[in-house]
Amino acid sequence: MANQRTDTKGSTVKVTLIKSPIGFKRDQGDVVKALGLRRIRHTVELKDTPAVRGMIHKVRHLVEVGE
């Protein structure tokens, strides 16, 4: 039985940090860090789960999403 959080099968989503979280609420910066984004123009590929989608929604003005 595969672990749902670490299983690499299934759909993924690419998230790129476009704007700095400096000047926004602190929890938004925490969400950016939790997504694994370290600097502007940094892209990470994450498993497409409801939790990740919720995090992306919270910082949608700072990131760009690709499929």
N, CA, C and O atoms as a Tripos MOL2 file, in Angstrom:
@<TRIPOS>MOLECULE
protein
  268   267    67     0     0
PROTEIN
NO_CHARGES

@<TRIPOS>ATOM
      1 N           0.8410   -1.1840    0.0000 N.3       1 MET1
      2 CA          0.0000    0.0000    0.0000 C.3       1 MET1
      3 C           0.8830    1.2430    0.0000 C.2       1 MET1
      4 O           1.7280    1.3980    0.8820 O.2       1 MET1
      5 N           0.7030    2.1100   -0.9560 N.am      2 ALA2
      6 CA          1.5370    3.2890   -1.1100 C.3       2 ALA2
      7 C           1.0770    4.4160   -0.1870 C.2       2 ALA2
      8 O          -0.1120    4.5680    0.0920 O.2       2 ALA2
      9 N           2.0370    5.1900    0.2720 N.am      3 ASN3
     10 CA          1.7270    6.3510    1.0890 C.3       3 ASN3
     11 C           1.2660    7.4720    0.1690 C.2       3 ASN3
     12 O           1.9590    7.8250   -0.7850 O.2       3 ASN3
     13 N           0.1060    8.0230    0.4540 N.am      4 GLN4
     14 CA         -0.4710    9.0270   -0.4390 C.3       4 GLN4
     15 C           0.3770   10.2940   -0.5170 C.2       4 GLN4
     16 O           0.4480   10.9240   -1.5710 O.2       4 GLN4
     17 N           1.0210   10.6730    0.5890 N.am      5 ARG5
     18 CA          1.7920   11.9150    0.5930 C.3       5 ARG5
     19 C           3.1020   11.7920   -0.1540 C.2       5 ARG5
     20 O           3.5890   12.7820   -0.7000 O.2       5 ARG5
     21 N           3.6880   10.6040   -0.1960 N.am      6 THR6
     22 CA          4.9930   10.4500   -0.8330 C.3       6 THR6
     23 C           4.9260    9.7200   -2.1650 C.2       6 THR6
     24 O           5.9500    9.5610   -2.8290 O.2       6 THR6
     25 N           3.7570    9.2780   -2.5630 N.am      7 ASP7
     26 CA          3.6010    8.5660   -3.8250 C.3       7 ASP7
     27 C           3.8440    9.5210   -4.9830 C.2       7 ASP7
     28 O           3.2460   10.5950   -5.0310 O.2       7 ASP7
     29 N           4.7110    9.1480   -5.9160 N.am      8 THR8
     30 CA          5.0450   10.0370   -7.0350 C.3       8 THR8
     31 C           4.0930    9.8830   -8.2050 C.2       8 THR8
     32 O           4.1310   10.6800   -9.1430 O.2       8 THR8
     33 N           3.2360    8.8670   -8.1650 N.am      9 LYS9
     34 CA          2.2770    8.6950   -9.2470 C.3       9 LYS9
     35 C           1.1620    9.7120   -9.1160 C.2       9 LYS9
     36 O           0.9350   10.2630   -8.0390 O.2       9 LYS9
     37 N           0.4730    9.9580  -10.2030 N.am     10 GLY10
     38 CA         -0.6330   10.9050  -10.1600 C.3      10 GLY10
     39 C          -0.2160   12.2540  -10.6990 C.2      10 GLY10
     40 O           0.8950   12.4240  -11.2020 O.2      10 GLY10
     41 N          -1.1180   13.2100  -10.5860 N.am     11 SER11
     42 CA         -0.8600   14.5230  -11.1670 C.3      11 SER11
     43 C          -0.0230   15.3840  -10.2340 C.2      11 SER11
     44 O          -0.0680   15.2500   -9.0120 O.2      11 SER11
     45 N           0.7310   16.2590  -10.8480 N.am     12 THR12
     46 CA          1.5450   17.2060  -10.1000 C.3      12 THR12
     47 C           1.2510   18.6090  -10.6030 C.2      12 THR12
     48 O           0.6390   18.7980  -11.6540 O.2      12 THR12
     49 N           1.6950   19.5740   -9.8380 N.am     13 VAL13
     50 CA          1.5060   20.9660  -10.2010 C.3      13 VAL13
     51 C           2.8360   21.6920   -9.9870 C.2      13 VAL13
     52 O           3.5120   21.4790   -8.9810 O.2      13 VAL13
     53 N           3.2040   22.5470  -10.9390 N.am     14 LYS14
     54 CA          4.4380   23.3320  -10.8270 C.3      14 LYS14
     55 C           4.0880   24.7150  -10.3040 C.2      14 LYS14
     56 O           3.2110   25.3930  -10.8380 O.2      14 LYS14
     57 N           4.7880   25.1230   -9.2500 N.am     15 VAL15
     58 CA          4.5330   26.4150   -8.6100 C.3      15 VAL15
     59 C           5.8110   27.2330   -8.6650 C.2      15 VAL15
     60 O           6.8780   26.7470   -8.2910 O.2      15 VAL15
     61 N           5.7090   28.4770   -9.1290 N.am     16 THR16
     62 CA          6.8490   29.3790   -9.2460 C.3      16 THR16
     63 C           6.5880   30.6350   -8.4300 C.2      16 THR16
     64 O           5.5250   31.2460   -8.5420 O.2      16 THR16
     65 N           7.5590   31.0200   -7.6110 N.am     17 LEU17
     66 CA          7.4480   32.2600   -6.8420 C.3      17 LEU17
     67 C           7.7360   33.4360   -7.7670 C.2      17 LEU17
     68 O           8.8170   33.5200   -8.3510 O.2      17 LEU17
     69 N           6.7770   34.3360   -7.8990 N.am     18 ILE18
     70 CA          6.8970   35.4760   -8.8060 C.3      18 ILE18
     71 C           7.1800   36.7640   -8.0480 C.2      18 ILE18
     72 O           7.9030   37.6290   -8.5410 O.2      18 ILE18
     73 N           6.6180   36.8940   -6.8650 N.am     19 LYS19
     74 CA          6.7280   38.1230   -6.0850 C.3      19 LYS19
     75 C           7.1760   37.7850   -4.6750 C.2      19 LYS19
     76 O           6.8000   36.7440   -4.1360 O.2      19 LYS19
     77 N           7.9740   38.6530   -4.0730 N.am     20 SER20
     78 CA          8.4810   38.4160   -2.7320 C.3      20 SER20
     79 C           7.3680   38.5300   -1.6860 C.2      20 SER20
     80 O           6.5000   39.3960   -1.7950 O.2      20 SER20
     81 N           7.3920   37.6620   -0.6810 N.am     21 PRO21
     82 CA          6.3930   37.7570    0.3840 C.3      21 PRO21
     83 C           6.6880   38.8640    1.3900 C.2      21 PRO21
     84 O           5.8940   39.0840    2.3050 O.2      21 PRO21
     85 N           7.8090   39.5660    1.2430 N.am     22 ILE22
     86 CA          8.1310   40.6710    2.1430 C.3      22 ILE22
     87 C           7.0870   41.7710    1.9570 C.2      22 ILE22
     88 O           6.7760   42.1630    0.8320 O.2      22 ILE22
     89 N           6.5600   42.2520    3.0580 N.am     23 GLY23
     90 CA          5.5500   43.2980    3.0090 C.3      23 GLY23
     91 C           4.1340   42.7590    3.1110 C.2      23 GLY23
     92 O           3.1780   43.5280    3.2130 O.2      23 GLY23
     93 N           3.9960   41.4370    3.0820 N.am     24 PHE24
     94 CA          2.6910   40.8050    3.2470 C.3      24 PHE24
     95 C           2.6270   40.1750    4.6340 C.2      24 PHE24
     96 O           3.6200   40.1640    5.3620 O.2      24 PHE24
     97 N           1.4750   39.6600    4.9940 N.am     25 LYS25
     98 CA          1.3230   39.0480    6.3060 C.3      25 LYS25
     99 C           2.3190   37.9190    6.4950 C.2      25 LYS25
    100 O           2.6720   37.2150    5.5490 O.2      25 LYS25
    101 N           2.7690   37.7590    7.7380 N.am     26 ARG26
    102 CA          3.8080   36.7730    8.0350 C.3      26 ARG26
    103 C           3.3860   35.3510    7.6770 C.2      26 ARG26
    104 O           4.2060   34.5590    7.2130 O.2      26 ARG26
    105 N           2.1170   35.0250    7.8880 N.am     27 ASP27
    106 CA          1.6780   33.6560    7.5980 C.3      27 ASP27
    107 C           1.7580   33.3400    6.1090 C.2      27 ASP27
    108 O           1.8860   32.1740    5.7330 O.2      27 ASP27
    109 N           1.6860   34.3540    5.2600 N.am     28 GLN28
    110 CA          1.8370   34.1170    3.8280 C.3      28 GLN28
    111 C           3.2810   33.7530    3.4980 C.2      28 GLN28
    112 O           3.5280   32.9100    2.6360 O.2      28 GLN28
    113 N           4.2250   34.3770    4.1730 N.am     29 GLY29
    114 CA          5.6290   34.0000    4.0090 C.3      29 GLY29
    115 C           5.8820   32.5850    4.4820 C.2      29 GLY29
    116 O           6.6720   31.8500    3.8890 O.2      29 GLY29
    117 N           5.1980   32.2060    5.5660 N.am     30 ASP30
    118 CA          5.3250   30.8360    6.0690 C.3      30 ASP30
    119 C           4.7860   29.8270    5.0660 C.2      30 ASP30
    120 O           5.3530   28.7460    4.9080 O.2      30 ASP30
    121 N           3.6990   30.1700    4.3890 N.am     31 VAL31
    122 CA          3.1230   29.2750    3.3820 C.3      31 VAL31
    123 C           4.0820   29.1250    2.2010 C.2      31 VAL31
    124 O           4.2480   28.0280    1.6700 O.2      31 VAL31
    125 N           4.7050   30.2180    1.7940 N.am     32 VAL32
    126 CA          5.6760   30.1630    0.6950 C.3      32 VAL32
    127 C           6.8140   29.2170    1.0650 C.2      32 VAL32
    128 O           7.2420   28.4100    0.2390 O.2      32 VAL32
    129 N           7.3080   29.3100    2.2990 N.am     33 LYS33
    130 CA          8.3700   28.4150    2.7580 C.3      33 LYS33
    131 C           7.8910   26.9660    2.7900 C.2      33 LYS33
    132 O           8.6210   26.0540    2.4040 O.2      33 LYS33
    133 N           6.6600   26.7650    3.2510 N.am     34 ALA34
    134 CA          6.1080   25.4140    3.3460 C.3      34 ALA34
    135 C           5.9510   24.7800    1.9650 C.2      34 ALA34
    136 O           6.0500   23.5610    1.8220 O.2      34 ALA34
    137 N           5.7080   25.6010    0.9590 N.am     35 LEU35
    138 CA          5.6260   25.0800   -0.4070 C.3      35 LEU35
    139 C           7.0040   24.7040   -0.9500 C.2      35 LEU35
    140 O           7.1030   24.0220   -1.9700 O.2      35 LEU35
    141 N           8.0610   25.1440   -0.2770 N.am     36 GLY36
    142 CA          9.4170   24.8140   -0.7100 C.3      36 GLY36
    143 C          10.0310   25.8620   -1.6080 C.2      36 GLY36
    144 O          11.0680   25.6190   -2.2260 O.2      36 GLY36
    145 N           9.4090   27.0210   -1.6920 N.am     37 LEU37
    146 CA          9.9200   28.0930   -2.5460 C.3      37 LEU37
    147 C          10.9230   28.9270   -1.7600 C.2      37 LEU37
    148 O          10.6300   29.3740   -0.6510 O.2      37 LEU37
    149 N          12.0980   29.1360   -2.3310 N.am     38 ARG38
    150 CA         13.1780   29.8010   -1.6060 C.3      38 ARG38
    151 C          13.4970   31.2030   -2.1230 C.2      38 ARG38
    152 O          13.8940   32.0730   -1.3470 O.2      38 ARG38
    153 N          13.3280   31.4240   -3.4050 N.am     39 ARG39
    154 CA         13.6780   32.7330   -3.9700 C.3      39 ARG39
    155 C          12.7880   32.9930   -5.1800 C.2      39 ARG39
    156 O          12.1130   32.0910   -5.6770 O.2      39 ARG39
    157 N          12.8000   34.2190   -5.6380 N.am     40 ILE40
    158 CA         11.9860   34.5940   -6.7900 C.3      40 ILE40
    159 C          12.4670   33.8240   -8.0190 C.2      40 ILE40
    160 O          13.6680   33.6400   -8.2180 O.2      40 ILE40
    161 N          11.5260   33.3830   -8.8310 N.am     41 ARG41
    162 CA         11.7390   32.5770  -10.0430 C.3      41 ARG41
    163 C          12.1160   31.1310   -9.7170 C.2      41 ARG41
    164 O          12.5210   30.3910  -10.6140 O.2      41 ARG41
    165 N          11.9920   30.7150   -8.4580 N.am     42 HIS42
    166 CA         12.2560   29.3310   -8.0640 C.3      42 HIS42
    167 C          10.9900   28.5180   -8.3030 C.2      42 HIS42
    168 O           9.9010   28.9370   -7.9120 O.2      42 HIS42
    169 N          11.1240   27.3640   -8.9390 N.am     43 THR43
    170 CA          9.9860   26.5150   -9.2690 C.3      43 THR43
    171 C          10.1110   25.1850   -8.5590 C.2      43 THR43
    172 O          11.1870   24.5880   -8.5200 O.2      43 THR43
    173 N           9.0030   24.7240   -7.9960 N.am     44 VAL44
    174 CA          8.9470   23.3960   -7.3850 C.3      44 VAL44
    175 C           7.7770   22.6400   -7.9810 C.2      44 VAL44
    176 O           6.7880   23.2340   -8.4100 O.2      44 VAL44
    177 N           7.9000   21.3200   -8.0030 N.am     45 GLU45
    178 CA          6.8340   20.4740   -8.5080 C.3      45 GLU45
    179 C           6.2560   19.7110   -7.3200 C.2      45 GLU45
    180 O           6.9660   18.9620   -6.6480 O.2      45 GLU45
    181 N           4.9650   19.9060   -7.0670 N.am     46 LEU46
    182 CA          4.3000   19.3260   -5.9100 C.3      46 LEU46
    183 C           3.1610   18.4270   -6.3480 C.2      46 LEU46
    184 O           2.5860   18.6110   -7.4210 O.2      46 LEU46
    185 N           2.8420   17.4540   -5.5120 N.am     47 LYS47
    186 CA          1.7040   16.5850   -5.7710 C.3      47 LYS47
    187 C           0.4270   17.4110   -5.6580 C.2      47 LYS47
    188 O           0.2760   18.2130   -4.7370 O.2      47 LYS47
    189 N          -0.4760   17.2110   -6.5850 N.am     48 ASP48
    190 CA         -1.7170   17.9870   -6.6370 C.3      48 ASP48
    191 C          -2.7230   17.4140   -5.6400 C.2      48 ASP48
    192 O          -3.4820   16.5000   -5.9630 O.2      48 ASP48
    193 N          -2.7190   17.9620   -4.4240 N.am     49 THR49
    194 CA         -3.6440   17.5340   -3.3730 C.3      49 THR49
    195 C          -4.4780   18.7330   -2.9270 C.2      49 THR49
    196 O          -4.1030   19.8730   -3.2020 O.2      49 THR49
    197 N          -5.5840   18.5030   -2.2540 N.am     50 PRO50
    198 CA         -6.3870   19.6220   -1.7450 C.3      50 PRO50
    199 C          -5.6060   20.5230   -0.7910 C.2      50 PRO50
    200 O          -5.8150   21.7360   -0.7790 O.2      50 PRO50
    201 N          -4.7150   19.9480    0.0040 N.am     51 ALA51
    202 CA         -3.9240   20.7500    0.9430 C.3      51 ALA51
    203 C          -2.9930   21.7040    0.1920 C.2      51 ALA51
    204 O          -2.8860   22.8810    0.5380 O.2      51 ALA51
    205 N          -2.3300   21.1910   -0.8270 N.am     52 VAL52
    206 CA         -1.4240   22.0270   -1.6230 C.3      52 VAL52
    207 C          -2.2150   23.0900   -2.3660 C.2      52 VAL52
    208 O          -1.7790   24.2380   -2.4480 O.2      52 VAL52
    209 N          -3.3740   22.7260   -2.9110 N.am     53 ARG53
    210 CA         -4.2110   23.7010   -3.6090 C.3      53 ARG53
    211 C          -4.6450   24.8180   -2.6710 C.2      53 ARG53
    212 O          -4.7060   25.9790   -3.0760 O.2      53 ARG53
    213 N          -4.9470   24.4790   -1.4210 N.am     54 GLY54
    214 CA         -5.3300   25.4940   -0.4380 C.3      54 GLY54
    215 C          -4.1890   26.4380   -0.1280 C.2      54 GLY54
    216 O          -4.3980   27.6410    0.0270 O.2      54 GLY54
    217 N          -2.9720   25.8950   -0.0340 N.am     55 MET55
    218 CA         -1.8050   26.7330    0.2140 C.3      55 MET55
    219 C          -1.5510   27.6700   -0.9680 C.2      55 MET55
    220 O          -1.2300   28.8440   -0.7830 O.2      55 MET55
    221 N          -1.6960   27.1410   -2.1700 N.am     56 ILE56
    222 CA         -1.5080   27.9630   -3.3690 C.3      56 ILE56
    223 C          -2.5530   29.0780   -3.4070 C.2      56 ILE56
    224 O          -2.2490   30.2160   -3.7660 O.2      56 ILE56
    225 N          -3.7760   28.7400   -3.0360 N.am     57 HIS57
    226 CA         -4.8470   29.7390   -3.0430 C.3      57 HIS57
    227 C          -4.5430   30.8760   -2.0750 C.2      57 HIS57
    228 O          -4.8580   32.0310   -2.3620 O.2      57 HIS57
    229 N          -3.9390   30.5660   -0.9410 N.am     58 LYS58
    230 CA         -3.6350   31.5730    0.0700 C.3      58 LYS58
    231 C          -2.5930   32.5820   -0.4260 C.2      58 LYS58
    232 O          -2.6340   33.7510   -0.0420 O.2      58 LYS58
    233 N          -1.6740   32.1450   -1.2630 N.am     59 VAL59
    234 CA         -0.6230   33.0310   -1.7670 C.3      59 VAL59
    235 C          -0.6980   33.1840   -3.2760 C.2      59 VAL59
    236 O           0.3270   33.3440   -3.9390 O.2      59 VAL59
    237 N          -1.8940   33.1380   -3.8170 N.am     60 ARG60
    238 CA         -2.0790   33.1630   -5.2760 C.3      60 ARG60
    239 C          -1.5740   34.4490   -5.9130 C.2      60 ARG60
    240 O          -1.3040   34.4670   -7.1140 O.2      60 ARG60
    241 N          -1.4380   35.5360   -5.1370 N.am     61 HIS61
    242 CA         -0.9310   36.7930   -5.6650 C.3      61 HIS61
    243 C           0.6020   36.8240   -5.7160 C.2      61 HIS61
    244 O           1.1870   37.7520   -6.2750 O.2      61 HIS61
    245 N           1.2450   35.8130   -5.1340 N.am     62 LEU62
    246 CA          2.7110   35.7570   -5.1070 C.3      62 LEU62
    247 C           3.2870   34.6860   -6.0220 C.2      62 LEU62
    248 O           4.4770   34.7110   -6.3330 O.2      62 LEU62
    249 N           2.4530   33.7460   -6.4550 N.am     63 VAL63
    250 CA          2.9610   32.6050   -7.2230 C.3      63 VAL63
    251 C           2.2660   32.4800   -8.5670 C.2      63 VAL63
    252 O           1.2110   33.0660   -8.8120 O.2      63 VAL63
    253 N           2.9010   31.6920   -9.4290 N.am     64 GLU64
    254 CA          2.3250   31.3440  -10.7260 C.3      64 GLU64
    255 C           2.2640   29.8260  -10.7830 C.2      64 GLU64
    256 O           3.2080   29.1420  -10.3870 O.2      64 GLU64
    257 N           1.1550   29.3080  -11.2730 N.am     65 VAL65
    258 CA          0.9260   27.8620  -11.2680 C.3      65 VAL65
    259 C           0.8910   27.3340  -12.6960 C.2      65 VAL65
    260 O           0.2220   27.8960  -13.5630 O.2      65 VAL65
    261 N           1.6180   26.2480  -12.9270 N.am     66 GLY66
    262 CA          1.6110   25.5540  -14.2040 C.3      66 GLY66
    263 C           1.2570   24.1010  -13.9670 C.2      66 GLY66
    264 O           1.4710   23.5710  -12.8760 O.2      66 GLY66
    265 N           0.7250   23.4690  -14.9680 N.am     67 GLU67
    266 CA          0.3000   22.0650  -14.8020 C.3      67 GLU67
    267 C           1.3960   21.1180  -15.0860 C.2      67 GLU67
    268 O           1.2040   19.9060  -14.9930 O.2      67 GLU67
@<TRIPOS>BOND
     1     1     2 1
     2     2     3 1
     3     3     4 2
     4     3     5 am
     5     5     6 1
     6     6     7 1
     7     7     8 2
     8     7     9 am
     9     9    10 1
    10    10    11 1
    11    11    12 2
    12    11    13 am
    13    13    14 1
    14    14    15 1
    15    15    16 2
    16    15    17 am
    17    17    18 1
    18    18    19 1
    19    19    20 2
    20    19    21 am
    21    21    22 1
    22    22    23 1
    23    23    24 2
    24    23    25 am
    25    25    26 1
    26    26    27 1
    27    27    28 2
    28    27    29 am
    29    29    30 1
    30    30    31 1
    31    31    32 2
    32    31    33 am
    33    33    34 1
    34    34    35 1
    35    35    36 2
    36    35    37 am
    37    37    38 1
    38    38    39 1
    39    39    40 2
    40    39    41 am
    41    41    42 1
    42    42    43 1
    43    43    44 2
    44    43    45 am
    45    45    46 1
    46    46    47 1
    47    47    48 2
    48    47    49 am
    49    49    50 1
    50    50    51 1
    51    51    52 2
    52    51    53 am
    53    53    54 1
    54    54    55 1
    55    55    56 2
    56    55    57 am
    57    57    58 1
    58    58    59 1
    59    59    60 2
    60    59    61 am
    61    61    62 1
    62    62    63 1
    63    63    64 2
    64    63    65 am
    65    65    66 1
    66    66    67 1
    67    67    68 2
    68    67    69 am
    69    69    70 1
    70    70    71 1
    71    71    72 2
    72    71    73 am
    73    73    74 1
    74    74    75 1
    75    75    76 2
    76    75    77 am
    77    77    78 1
    78    78    79 1
    79    79    80 2
    80    79    81 am
    81    81    82 1
    82    82    83 1
    83    83    84 2
    84    83    85 am
    85    85    86 1
    86    86    87 1
    87    87    88 2
    88    87    89 am
    89    89    90 1
    90    90    91 1
    91    91    92 2
    92    91    93 am
    93    93    94 1
    94    94    95 1
    95    95    96 2
    96    95    97 am
    97    97    98 1
    98    98    99 1
    99    99   100 2
   100    99   101 am
   101   101   102 1
   102   102   103 1
   103   103   104 2
   104   103   105 am
   105   105   106 1
   106   106   107 1
   107   107   108 2
   108   107   109 am
   109   109   110 1
   110   110   111 1
   111   111   112 2
   112   111   113 am
   113   113   114 1
   114   114   115 1
   115   115   116 2
   116   115   117 am
   117   117   118 1
   118   118   119 1
   119   119   120 2
   120   119   121 am
   121   121   122 1
   122   122   123 1
   123   123   124 2
   124   123   125 am
   125   125   126 1
   126   126   127 1
   127   127   128 2
   128   127   129 am
   129   129   130 1
   130   130   131 1
   131   131   132 2
   132   131   133 am
   133   133   134 1
   134   134   135 1
   135   135   136 2
   136   135   137 am
   137   137   138 1
   138   138   139 1
   139   139   140 2
   140   139   141 am
   141   141   142 1
   142   142   143 1
   143   143   144 2
   144   143   145 am
   145   145   146 1
   146   146   147 1
   147   147   148 2
   148   147   149 am
   149   149   150 1
   150   150   151 1
   151   151   152 2
   152   151   153 am
   153   153   154 1
   154   154   155 1
   155   155   156 2
   156   155   157 am
   157   157   158 1
   158   158   159 1
   159   159   160 2
   160   159   161 am
   161   161   162 1
   162   162   163 1
   163   163   164 2
   164   163   165 am
   165   165   166 1
   166   166   167 1
   167   167   168 2
   168   167   169 am
   169   169   170 1
   170   170   171 1
   171   171   172 2
   172   171   173 am
   173   173   174 1
   174   174   175 1
   175   175   176 2
   176   175   177 am
   177   177   178 1
   178   178   179 1
   179   179   180 2
   180   179   181 am
   181   181   182 1
   182   182   183 1
   183   183   184 2
   184   183   185 am
   185   185   186 1
   186   186   187 1
   187   187   188 2
   188   187   189 am
   189   189   190 1
   190   190   191 1
   191   191   192 2
   192   191   193 am
   193   193   194 1
   194   194   195 1
   195   195   196 2
   196   195   197 am
   197   197   198 1
   198   198   199 1
   199   199   200 2
   200   199   201 am
   201   201   202 1
   202   202   203 1
   203   203   204 2
   204   203   205 am
   205   205   206 1
   206   206   207 1
   207   207   208 2
   208   207   209 am
   209   209   210 1
   210   210   211 1
   211   211   212 2
   212   211   213 am
   213   213   214 1
   214   214   215 1
   215   215   216 2
   216   215   217 am
   217   217   218 1
   218   218   219 1
   219   219   220 2
   220   219   221 am
   221   221   222 1
   222   222   223 1
   223   223   224 2
   224   223   225 am
   225   225   226 1
   226   226   227 1
   227   227   228 2
   228   227   229 am
   229   229   230 1
   230   230   231 1
   231   231   232 2
   232   231   233 am
   233   233   234 1
   234   234   235 1
   235   235   236 2
   236   235   237 am
   237   237   238 1
   238   238   239 1
   239   239   240 2
   240   239   241 am
   241   241   242 1
   242   242   243 1
   243   243   244 2
   244   243   245 am
   245   245   246 1
   246   246   247 1
   247   247   248 2
   248   247   249 am
   249   249   250 1
   250   250   251 1
   251   251   252 2
   252   251   253 am
   253   253   254 1
   254   254   255 1
   255   255   256 2
   256   255   257 am
   257   257   258 1
   258   258   259 1
   259   259   260 2
   260   259   261 am
   261   261   262 1
   262   262   263 1
   263   263   264 2
   264   263   265 am
   265   265   266 1
   266   266   267 1
   267   267   268 2
@<TRIPOS>SUBSTRUCTURE
     1 MET1         2 RESIDUE 1 A MET
     2 ALA2         6 RESIDUE 1 A ALA
     3 ASN3        10 RESIDUE 1 A ASN
     4 GLN4        14 RESIDUE 1 A GLN
     5 ARG5        18 RESIDUE 1 A ARG
     6 THR6        22 RESIDUE 1 A THR
     7 ASP7        26 RESIDUE 1 A ASP
     8 THR8        30 RESIDUE 1 A THR
     9 LYS9        34 RESIDUE 1 A LYS
    10 GLY10       38 RESIDUE 1 A GLY
    11 SER11       42 RESIDUE 1 A SER
    12 THR12       46 RESIDUE 1 A THR
    13 VAL13       50 RESIDUE 1 A VAL
    14 LYS14       54 RESIDUE 1 A LYS
    15 VAL15       58 RESIDUE 1 A VAL
    16 THR16       62 RESIDUE 1 A THR
    17 LEU17       66 RESIDUE 1 A LEU
    18 ILE18       70 RESIDUE 1 A ILE
    19 LYS19       74 RESIDUE 1 A LYS
    20 SER20       78 RESIDUE 1 A SER
    21 PRO21       82 RESIDUE 1 A PRO
    22 ILE22       86 RESIDUE 1 A ILE
    23 GLY23       90 RESIDUE 1 A GLY
    24 PHE24       94 RESIDUE 1 A PHE
    25 LYS25       98 RESIDUE 1 A LYS
    26 ARG26      102 RESIDUE 1 A ARG
    27 ASP27      106 RESIDUE 1 A ASP
    28 GLN28      110 RESIDUE 1 A GLN
    29 GLY29      114 RESIDUE 1 A GLY
    30 ASP30      118 RESIDUE 1 A ASP
    31 VAL31      122 RESIDUE 1 A VAL
    32 VAL32      126 RESIDUE 1 A VAL
    33 LYS33      130 RESIDUE 1 A LYS
    34 ALA34      134 RESIDUE 1 A ALA
    35 LEU35      138 RESIDUE 1 A LEU
    36 GLY36      142 RESIDUE 1 A GLY
    37 LEU37      146 RESIDUE 1 A LEU
    38 ARG38      150 RESIDUE 1 A ARG
    39 ARG39      154 RESIDUE 1 A ARG
    40 ILE40      158 RESIDUE 1 A ILE
    41 ARG41      162 RESIDUE 1 A ARG
    42 HIS42      166 RESIDUE 1 A HIS
    43 THR43      170 RESIDUE 1 A THR
    44 VAL44      174 RESIDUE 1 A VAL
    45 GLU45      178 RESIDUE 1 A GLU
    46 LEU46      182 RESIDUE 1 A LEU
    47 LYS47      186 RESIDUE 1 A LYS
    48 ASP48      190 RESIDUE 1 A ASP
    49 THR49      194 RESIDUE 1 A THR
    50 PRO50      198 RESIDUE 1 A PRO
    51 ALA51      202 RESIDUE 1 A ALA
    52 VAL52      206 RESIDUE 1 A VAL
    53 ARG53      210 RESIDUE 1 A ARG
    54 GLY54      214 RESIDUE 1 A GLY
    55 MET55      218 RESIDUE 1 A MET
    56 ILE56      222 RESIDUE 1 A ILE
    57 HIS57      226 RESIDUE 1 A HIS
    58 LYS58      230 RESIDUE 1 A LYS
    59 VAL59      234 RESIDUE 1 A VAL
    60 ARG60      238 RESIDUE 1 A ARG
    61 HIS61      242 RESIDUE 1 A HIS
    62 LEU62      246 RESIDUE 1 A LEU
    63 VAL63      250 RESIDUE 1 A VAL
    64 GLU64      254 RESIDUE 1 A GLU
    65 VAL65      258 RESIDUE 1 A VAL
    66 GLY66      262 RESIDUE 1 A GLY
    67 GLU67      266 RESIDUE 1 A GLU
